[in-house]
């Protein structure tokens, strides 16, 4: 009992020490904006995370409270709306994360394309929610290391994210040595160049030339028409409610032909979301006719 009282008192003290007040009404308005603009169902439990991320914007803008900040967002300030979206979205990624997906590209997809798609000589891959670029660069490495008979093909990777700041990072392609410490030495030396200070490494142009980085909110109109052979949408739809998941996946299915693939994250499933795909591997789905 004494411990519980101390915990309650500590929470009360932390609230008193806060720089800004985040009222219940303010938080509900934020949840509504996140749902409307990003399609994300923001849980009540994310209140502290929201406070921590958005309070930086209040500080930068020299605003006194969340009410004033929300008025700015709701007034249609496009630049601040982008900052708001950047702050809310989460970007956890790494090179060759969930490595079996890249093994699938090298060992199954590319050999099948060599056998059955030689006439078209075209390959399109979309990395949806690409964050700071580790995923599309990993895809590019997997392709170039395994292409063999696909040399001379028209190959493009589209990498999109709603967050303009992480896209800028991705386009530059500069990473700390710590971000690459798990990569095998042969692959590292082949695809990255050390900077002069030795503390960072730059992606080689051969990889960059395959990738187009674009800003895209999955809730808005999509400029691409397809067909897209493989869509990576990993650890993205998990943040949407079920109805939004259905809409997003249906739009992706419309960009794919029977036999094309949709790859999700380890905690994601199409159960009760879509019947347009069949599970053919560990979170690897094939488009049905």
C-alpha positions, 0 to 999 in steps of 0.5 A: 500500500505504501508503495502504491501511494508513493507511485501515485505521488510520483506521478502527481509530482511529474505532472506538476513539473510538466512544461505544458498541460496536455488536457483530456480534450487536447489529447482527444483532438490529437487522437482525432487528427492522427486518425484522420490524417494518418489512419492510425488508431492512437491508444490512450496508453500513448499519451505520454509518448505524444506529450514527449514528441509534440512538446518539442514542437511547442518549444520550437514554436514558442507556444504556451500550450497544446490548445494553441498548437492544435489551433495552428494545425487545424487552421491548415498550416501545411508545414506544421502539419508535416512536422506533426506527422513526422513527430507522431510516426515511429521509425524502427528499422535496420538493415536486412531486418527479418532476413528471410524476406530477402532470402525469398527475393534472392532464392525464389523470386528472382529465379522465377522471374528469370524463367517466366518473365524474360519477355517483359524484362521489368521489375518493380518493388515498393517499400511502403514506410521505408523510414531512414532507408535501410529496407530499400537499400537492403532490397537493392543489395539483395537484387544486385547480389543475385540478379545473374540473368536479370542483368540489363532488366528495367529494375526500380525500387519505389521507397515511400514514407510520410516523414520528410525528415527520415526520407532526407536521411534515406536519400543521403544514404549516410549511416553510422558504423554502429548501424552497420556493425551486424553486416558481414564484412564482404557485403559492407565493403562492397556496398558502402564507402567510409567517410573521411572521419571514419565514423560513418559510411555512405551507400554506394551510387550503384544502390542509390540509382535503383531507388526513388524516395518519395513522400507519401501518406497512405491515406491520400491518393497514390500516384503509382499505377502498377503493376508492382511485382513485390510490395514491402509493407512491413510493420505499417498496417499494424498501426491502423484499425481493421477497416483502414487495413482493409482499404489499404490492402485492397488498394495494394491488391489493385496494383498487383497481378495474380502471382505478385507478392505482398510482404508484411511484418512479423506481427502482421496478418491478413486474417479478416483483412483480405482474401485477395492473397494467399500466405506462401511463406513467413508473412509472404503473401501471393496475389490470387487471381 
